[in-house]
Amino acid sequence: MTTFTTRWFLASAPASVGSARHRAVDQLHAWGYRFDQDVAGTFALLVSAVLTNAVLHGKGDLLTLAMVARGQKVFVEVLDASNVAPSRREADPQDEGGRGMFLVDALASTWGIHPTARGKAVWLTYALAEQPIPARGRRRAELLASLIRRARPRIHIGTSPVPSALP
């Protein structure tokens, strides 16, 4: 099974998030992955959420975005210079932000945080093949139901999956 890897260095600025989000989806296509717009949108949302969190709450002028794809699993890791771990919280309806890690928890297969020599890395895994392809309205209803049902946290602090160990 072939393993694909890439790493990008990005300015720690809001403008970097949008371009990196599109670049990440384009990279999967370049590696030969095919999926519908719902899967692409969910993956882009996950990449956007972890990058935005690093831009808003991280430190340093640069971020690193790494992607590893093997089989139908994609591993994404964002490194920044802060040692403060992101938290998953439920934002109030009137809040403009604060939902990023909540969405990561709901939509990623797994996610976690581990310290690095220069800060921290926030990582997630996403299963491309296991995503349903229902009609848009049904997809939204299923997403909302899964957000409400999910009671267990899936955060792993201090551990990171070894990308080569992805099935």
C-alpha positions in Angstrom: 0.0 0.0 0.0 1.4 3.4 -1.0 1.9 6.1 1.6 1.8 9.7 0.4 3.3 12.6 2.5 3.6 16.3 2.2 4.5 19.2 4.5 3.9 22.9 4.1 5.2 25.9 6.0 2.6 28.6 6.4 2.5 32.1 7.7 0.6 32.2 11.0 -2.1 34.5 9.5 -5.8 34.1 8.7 -5.2 34.3 5.0 -3.1 31.1 5.2 -6.1 29.1 6.4 -8.2 29.4 3.2 -5.5 28.7 0.8 -4.2 25.7 2.8 -7.7 24.3 3.1 -8.1 24.2 -0.7 -4.5 23.0 -1.2 -5.1 20.1 1.2 -8.1 18.9 -0.8 -6.3 19.4 -4.1 -3.4 17.4 -2.7 -5.6 14.4 -2.0 -6.9 14.6 -5.6 -3.3 14.8 -6.9 -2.5 11.6 -5.0 -5.5 9.9 -6.8 -8.2 10.0 -4.2 -11.7 10.5 -5.4 -14.6 11.5 -3.2 -17.8 13.6 -3.4 -18.2 17.3 -2.4 -19.5 16.4 1.1 -16.4 14.4 2.0 -14.2 17.2 0.5 -16.1 19.8 2.4 -15.8 17.9 5.7 -12.1 17.3 5.2 -11.5 21.0 4.3 -13.5 22.0 7.4 -11.3 19.8 9.6 -8.1 21.3 8.1 -9.5 24.8 8.5 -10.5 24.2 12.1 -7.0 23.0 13.3 -5.2 25.7 11.3 -7.6 28.5 12.5 -7.0 27.3 16.1 -3.3 27.5 15.6 -3.5 31.0 14.0 -5.7 32.4 16.8 -4.2 30.7 19.8 -0.8 29.6 18.8 2.5 31.5 18.9 5.2 32.1 16.3 5.2 33.5 12.8 5.1 30.1 11.1 2.9 27.0 11.2 3.6 23.6 9.7 0.8 21.5 8.1 1.7 17.9 7.4 -0.5 15.3 5.7 0.0 11.6 5.4 -2.4 9.4 3.4 -2.3 5.7 3.3 -5.2 3.6 2.1 -8.4 5.5 2.9 -7.0 7.2 6.0 -5.5 10.7 6.1 -3.4 11.9 9.0 -3.2 15.7 9.4 -0.9 17.5 11.8 -0.5 21.2 12.5 2.5 22.4 14.5 2.8 25.8 16.2 5.1 27.4 18.8 2.6 27.4 21.7 2.5 24.8 24.4 -1.1 25.6 25.3 -3.4 22.7 24.2 -6.7 23.6 22.4 -9.9 22.7 24.2 -13.2 21.4 22.9 -16.0 23.6 24.2 -19.6 24.1 23.3 -20.1 27.7 22.1 -23.2 29.6 22.8 -25.5 30.2 19.8 -24.7 33.9 19.7 -20.9 33.3 19.7 -19.1 34.0 16.5 -16.4 31.4 17.1 -15.3 28.7 19.4 -16.7 25.7 17.6 -13.5 24.5 15.8 -12.3 21.8 18.1 -15.9 20.7 18.8 -16.3 20.1 15.1 -12.9 18.3 15.0 -14.1 16.0 17.8 -17.4 15.3 16.0 -16.1 14.8 12.5 -12.5 13.4 12.7 -12.0 9.7 13.3 -9.5 10.5 16.1 -7.6 13.6 17.2 -5.1 14.6 19.8 -2.3 16.8 20.9 1.3 16.1 21.7 4.2 18.4 22.8 7.0 19.1 20.4 10.5 20.6 21.0 9.2 24.0 19.9 5.5 23.9 21.0 2.8 21.5 20.2 1.2 19.5 17.4 -2.5 19.0 17.0 -3.3 16.0 14.8 -6.4 14.3 13.4 -7.2 11.3 11.3 -10.0 11.1 8.8 -11.4 8.1 7.0 -12.2 9.0 3.4 -14.0 5.7 2.5 -16.2 5.4 5.5 -18.0 8.7 4.9 -21.6 8.3 3.9 -22.8 10.0 0.7 -26.5 10.8 1.4 -28.5 13.7 0.2 -27.6 17.1 1.6 -30.6 17.5 3.9 -30.1 14.0 5.3 -26.4 14.6 5.8 -27.0 17.7 7.8 -29.6 15.9 10.0 -27.1 13.0 10.5 -24.4 15.4 11.4 -26.5 17.2 14.0 -27.6 13.9 15.5 -24.0 12.7 15.8 -23.0 15.9 17.5 -25.8 15.5 20.0 -25.1 11.7 20.6 -21.4 11.9 21.0 -20.7 11.8 24.7 -17.2 10.4 24.9 -14.2 12.6 24.3 -11.8 11.3 21.7 -8.9 13.5 22.6 -5.5 12.0 23.2 -3.0 14.2 25.0 0.7 13.3 24.8 0.3 10.7 22.1 0.4 10.8 18.3 -0.3 8.0 15.9 2.6 6.9 13.9 1.7 7.8 10.3 3.3 4.6 9.0 1.1 2.6 11.3 -2.1 3.8 9.6 -4.0 0.8 8.2 
